[in-house]
Amino acid sequence: MENECETCWYYDYDEEYDEYYCKMDLDEDEVYRLYTNPKPHCPYYRQGDDYTLARRQ
């Protein structure tokens, strides 16, 4: 799922913590289902190519 995150629209960088994170507002149950799924695929994934990601900055 990590490779999928790197191209996701919701994957963003936090300068304060110096790390990347998911901007989706997931509750505890959604996070649990996401990480315990045997075939990890994020249902909130939204494709963001290099151009759309750069425009967001």
C-alpha positions, 0 to 999 in steps of 0.5 A, a space after each residue: 500500500 505504500 507505493 499506492 500512497 505515494 501517488 495518492 492525492 491525500 498523501 501530504 508532507 508535514 514540515 513540523 514532523 518532517 514526515 509524510 501522512 494521509 490527510 484523510 480523516 479516518 476514524 479508528 475503525 476505518 484505520 483498523 480495517 485498512 491495515 488488517 485487510 489481507 489485500 491492502 487497497 485503500 478505498 479512499 485512494 485518489 490518483 494524483 499525477 505529478 502535475 496535479 500534485 505539483 499544482 496543489 503545492 
